[in-house]
Amino acid sequence: MCLGVPGKIVETYKKDGLHMAKVDFGGIFREACLDYVPEAKVGEYCIIHVGFAISLLSESEALETLELLRQIGAIEEELGPELT
């Protein structure tokens, strides 16, 4: 299964000419491309699908969705184990 997962943008930067972000998925951090949502800012929530932010959403929507994904056990399937 491949889901779009909400995450919080904690840092933005340029990498190889792309607008990138470090995104927090409730304690699991991954890198994502922000080129599809160039208006995205640090502190905002976005839906990440296969490494790309595809839309912005409210904090309440993001937290509710993350909790539902945790309840069905899909969060680890989508993000993999936390990197240490």
Secondary structure, DSSP 8 states (H G I E B T S, - for coil): ----EEEEEEEEEEETTEEEEEEESSS-EEEEE-TT-TT--TT-EEEEETTEEEEEE-HHHHHHHHHHHHHTTHHHHHH-S---
